[in-house]
């Protein structure tokens, strides 16, 4: 190093000393409780005002007692609870207590007594002699509820147990003082905080005993993890007398800087003490009672957090820790919640650097951060320490060999290695937009329009051929293989293989390159369209549409623990490195991640600057740059919310009806739309709670609802449905049991099964009526035709009788008289007698025909058919039988005549042509139909028999069809060659029977004749 360099080194040392002194003098005050994430609900956000008490019921709801009333809170919405009395009036709630039974007890002001909320109703507990105000509620081991009744000095204590109240006064050792707190320690001892002292009663004792402990008004007790009691009042916080070990090496007292109006304290699950002061905001003591030396070293004393820091109000009356470890405060103007922040502001580095921040990490694990005027070193496990004060902000920081760090300033460069600071020249007017030292010891610097420079052997060189339009160098980073990677805004004019990796957007499918992000084995690049990887000359990319958190990533670091951390527009994202590379190898698959954003302590957006924006220190802490602060995440301190969130169904709404906290609801008939409000009682990060739901009978599978807490169903049908919902908390822990409600929608009159059955029956009856009317009409027409035929037959019979038969009768009589005159021995006598006999025979036959025309057959159809069967010329051995089904009844004479003639033709054909061995005649007297069938097992009728019969002049089959058609019957002939013949005649009952045989339905039977 030359003399100028040595001189600069001396100046740097002086500047370092002055800078350290300046930094020590001008260090800003630390923000209280910076390691906690604070969330507030103000009056404008719907929170109740003048909060007196906070509690949590067994079902997971948070309860707020305030001057405005009793409120139930699910992390998203406040619901006011009213008493179910005719005139509930306004409630002034002083105390709330979630009992182990699941009930919520509320101690009221204005002499309201005590109310209890169970089974969806808030009712008066009917405590005798209510006081002006309830100052404390506590539950003992037996489930008894103790009530401190303030505003008076006698009978100040009451207990509810097993459905009855008991009052206590001087008989149990109570002095005439108000009770401010009833407290049960873990060993079962009952403590009473009075106006100026504390009383105790051990299990089994009848009376309270004095402790001699002196307290100020409105004091409170709390028990730490070691079982020691602490008392807090207007003077401060301290171990109660007798609770400290004999060797007093503990910090026993934490006095207040300012007087407060009262105090309520608790110990959280980590052992920290929290307190509400009534008038001076919130107090916090990290793990009080630690060794005095450690306490002094850490500066452990009461920390105050007030309205000037973000609290809704300094008037804080309530403090409470829920099941997830969140600490709540109730103030005059709203509700505040604190939980450990995952992302913490590093307060040793001032916020809002005018020219932003620069950062890098060395191989030895030291992190260097530069703001506008100071360079800080953060050794593993240590807080940031100022290293050097600069007169100009750093343009770029990059790690060098030997755990050194390069700092580029306006005209010079610094190399810092431990306490040694060296100064070097820099190319004039070349502002650094990124730097990197490669394995060959070359220091590369991107200077935009000024070109690309590298420092080697103590001299600066400019890469040739680059210009503002050709190869504008905008960033430099060191790759895993030790080579430098240079980002160009346009493709550079390069010859051969340069000693660096050239990067430009045309090589990658992610649009404009916004970040050059070196990993442990690969180089990653980010753009608005996604993330790309360069490894061994091969590229792979992930689309931002599928993986939106990988868009516009500005920083990336990969740790030895196997994690990849990024910072970008989506916040800080943590992924497993193996998962990231696997997804890059096979895009499209899932990529699990954990996001840290403004809900986790992030308080500003990432810088859009070259260089590292996120690095890992040697102790595993992750350091992050934003526009406002330097932030840190300690993975070792990150905790998982392992509490599955209780799930509740807040309401079911149908039309104007609302059912609160339902387990089963019955809606009005005809309901088709349904609105269900559900919630999950996870308060850490309500916005990250996820839901799945399904309505059995409607949804085939679980529906992913995201963070939505309401579902609407339309076009529902009558029935019973079971709605189920389950939820996961902010860390993805699911409550698989969830909650459910049974919803019953009764049918309207028109939707009942019996009404529909009646409608079907009515339609059937209507159709049957139409059919019956049609049948009656057709039957009437056929009857009319038959009656016309009968009348015609009668007319013919009269004509035959009055003309032909009488004329024949007269001729017979005249021939008879002639025959009497012929002698017996003449041959003509015999001829005439024979003619007269034949004429008598013809007359008898004529009279029979006239009788047939006029008369009505009175014999049954089956009898006539039997006679026809006997008359047919069947071969010997042919079995002929008659079957009768149903109850025989009278048949219309003309119909019966046609049936007999059809049957006679069928039997004659069977006897003449069938060559059958068995013939069966069946008569079925049906209710709606008369059916006659003649069946044989003969040779059958061929397919062309009908046509053949017509051609040959045989009209038997045709005649049968014609007779059937004339009386409105159906004739079916089933036959096949070699398979016999079945002739079936079907006549509607309305045609066949004089009247329908309604009573015949009751006596249906089958018999063989």
TATALIN-V380795 format. One record per backbone hydrogen bond with DSSP energy under -1.0 kcal/mol. CO is the residue of the C=O (numbers start at 1). NH is the residue of the N-H. Records with the same first field share a line. If there is no record, write none. Layout:
BEGIN
CO = NH ; NH
END
This chain:
BEGIN
2 = 6
3 = 7
4 = 8
5 = 9
6 = 10
7 = 11
8 = 12
9 = 13
10 = 14
11 = 15
12 = 16
13 = 17
14 = 18
15 = 19
16 = 20
17 = 21
18 = 22
19 = 23
20 = 24
21 = 25
22 = 26
33 = 36
35 = 341
37 = 339
39 = 337
41 = 335
42 = 47
43 = 46
50 = 67
53 = 65
55 = 63
57 = 60
61 = 57
62 = 73
63 = 55
64 = 71
65 = 52 ; 53
66 = 69 ; 93
69 = 66
70 = 81
71 = 64
72 = 79
73 = 62
77 = 74
79 = 72
92 = 109
95 = 107
97 = 105
99 = 102
103 = 99
104 = 117
105 = 97
106 = 115
107 = 94 ; 95
113 = 108
114 = 125
115 = 106
116 = 123
117 = 104
118 = 121
121 = 118
122 = 84
123 = 116
132 = 110 ; 111
133 = 150
136 = 148
138 = 146
140 = 143
144 = 140
145 = 160
146 = 138
147 = 158
148 = 135
150 = 133
156 = 149
157 = 168
158 = 147
159 = 166
160 = 145
161 = 164
164 = 161
166 = 159
168 = 157
169 = 172 ; 174
170 = 173
172 = 208
175 = 177
181 = 193
183 = 191
185 = 188
189 = 185
190 = 201
191 = 183
192 = 199
193 = 180 ; 181
196 = 215
197 = 194
198 = 211
199 = 192
200 = 209
201 = 190
202 = 205
209 = 200
218 = 263
220 = 232
222 = 230
224 = 227
228 = 224
229 = 240
230 = 222
231 = 238
232 = 220
235 = 256
236 = 233
237 = 254
238 = 231
240 = 243
246 = 248
247 = 249
249 = 292
252 = 239
254 = 237
264 = 276
266 = 274
268 = 271
272 = 268
273 = 285
274 = 266
275 = 283
276 = 264
277 = 262 ; 279
281 = 277
282 = 305
283 = 275
284 = 303
285 = 273
290 = 251
291 = 295
292 = 296
293 = 297
294 = 298
295 = 300
303 = 284
305 = 282
306 = 309 ; 311
314 = 281 ; 316
315 = 332
316 = 278
318 = 330
320 = 328
322 = 325
326 = 322
327 = 338
328 = 320
329 = 336
330 = 317 ; 318
331 = 51
332 = 50
334 = 331
335 = 41
336 = 329
337 = 39
338 = 327
339 = 37
344 = 632
353 = 356
358 = 370
360 = 368
362 = 365
365 = 618
366 = 362
367 = 378
368 = 360
369 = 376
370 = 358
373 = 390
374 = 371
375 = 387 ; 388
376 = 369
377 = 385
378 = 367
379 = 382
385 = 377
388 = 375
396 = 408
398 = 406
404 = 400
405 = 416
406 = 398
407 = 414
408 = 395
411 = 426
412 = 409
413 = 424
414 = 407
415 = 422
416 = 405
417 = 420
420 = 417
422 = 415
424 = 413
427 = 430
434 = 446
436 = 444
438 = 441
442 = 438
443 = 455
444 = 436
445 = 453
446 = 433
447 = 450
448 = 451
451 = 447
452 = 463
453 = 445
454 = 461
455 = 443
456 = 459
459 = 456
461 = 454
470 = 467
472 = 489
473 = 448
475 = 487
477 = 485
479 = 482
482 = 439
483 = 479
484 = 501
485 = 477
486 = 503
487 = 474
492 = 494
501 = 486
503 = 488
504 = 507
505 = 508
510 = 529
515 = 526
517 = 524
522 = 519
523 = 534
524 = 517
525 = 532
526 = 514 ; 515
527 = 530 ; 552
529 = 544
530 = 527
531 = 542
532 = 525
533 = 540
534 = 523
535 = 538
538 = 535
540 = 533
542 = 531
543 = 547
547 = 550
548 = 551
555 = 567
557 = 565
559 = 562
562 = 577
563 = 559
564 = 575
565 = 557
566 = 573
567 = 554 ; 555
568 = 571
571 = 568
572 = 596
573 = 566
574 = 594
575 = 564
576 = 580
577 = 581
578 = 582
579 = 583
580 = 584
581 = 585
582 = 586
586 = 589
594 = 574
596 = 572
597 = 600 ; 602
600 = 343
605 = 627
613 = 625
615 = 623
617 = 620
621 = 617
622 = 633
623 = 615
624 = 631
628 = 352
629 = 626
630 = 346
631 = 624
632 = 344
633 = 622
634 = 637
640 = 642
646 = 681
648 = 679
650 = 661
651 = 677
652 = 659
653 = 675
654 = 657
657 = 654
659 = 652
663 = 742
665 = 744
668 = 671
672 = 716
674 = 713
675 = 653
676 = 711
677 = 650 ; 651
679 = 648
680 = 682
685 = 688
686 = 689
690 = 728
691 = 705
692 = 726
693 = 703
694 = 724
695 = 698 ; 699
703 = 693
705 = 708
706 = 691
709 = 678
711 = 676
713 = 674
719 = 745
721 = 743
722 = 696
723 = 741
724 = 694
725 = 739
726 = 692
727 = 735
728 = 690
729 = 732
733 = 729
739 = 725
741 = 723
742 = 665
743 = 721
744 = 667
745 = 719
746 = 670
748 = 751
752 = 756
753 = 757
754 = 758
755 = 759
756 = 760
757 = 761
758 = 762
759 = 763
760 = 764
761 = 765
762 = 766
763 = 767
764 = 768
765 = 769
766 = 770
767 = 771
768 = 772
769 = 773
770 = 774
771 = 775
772 = 776
773 = 777
774 = 778
775 = 779
776 = 780
777 = 781
778 = 782
779 = 783
780 = 784
781 = 785
782 = 786
783 = 787
784 = 788
785 = 789
786 = 790
787 = 791
788 = 792
789 = 793
790 = 794
791 = 795
792 = 796
793 = 797
794 = 798
795 = 799
796 = 800
797 = 801
798 = 802
799 = 803
800 = 805
803 = 807
804 = 808
805 = 809
806 = 810
807 = 811
808 = 812
809 = 813
810 = 814
811 = 815
812 = 816
813 = 817
814 = 818
815 = 819
816 = 820
826 = 829
827 = 831
828 = 832
829 = 833
830 = 834
831 = 835
832 = 836
833 = 837
834 = 838
835 = 839
836 = 840
837 = 841
838 = 842
839 = 843
840 = 844
841 = 845
842 = 846
843 = 847
844 = 848
845 = 849
846 = 850
847 = 851
848 = 852
849 = 853
850 = 854
851 = 855
860 = 864
861 = 865
862 = 866
863 = 867
864 = 868
865 = 869
866 = 870
867 = 871
872 = 874
875 = 878
879 = 919
881 = 921
882 = 1009
883 = 923
884 = 1007
885 = 925
892 = 896
893 = 897
894 = 898
895 = 899
896 = 900
897 = 901
898 = 902
899 = 903
900 = 904
901 = 905
902 = 906
903 = 907
904 = 908
905 = 909
906 = 910
907 = 911
908 = 912
909 = 913
914 = 939
917 = 879
918 = 937
919 = 881
920 = 935
921 = 883
922 = 933
923 = 885
924 = 926 ; 931
928 = 989
929 = 926
930 = 987
931 = 924
932 = 985
933 = 922
934 = 983
935 = 920
936 = 981
938 = 980
939 = 978
942 = 945
944 = 948
945 = 949
946 = 950
947 = 951
948 = 952
949 = 954
955 = 959
956 = 960
957 = 961
958 = 962
959 = 963
960 = 964
961 = 965
962 = 966
963 = 967
964 = 969
965 = 968
970 = 986
972 = 984
974 = 982
976 = 979
980 = 976
981 = 936
982 = 974
983 = 934
984 = 972
985 = 932
986 = 970
987 = 930
988 = 991 ; 992
989 = 993
992 = 892
996 = 998
998 = 1001
999 = 1002
1000 = 1003
1005 = 886
1007 = 884
END
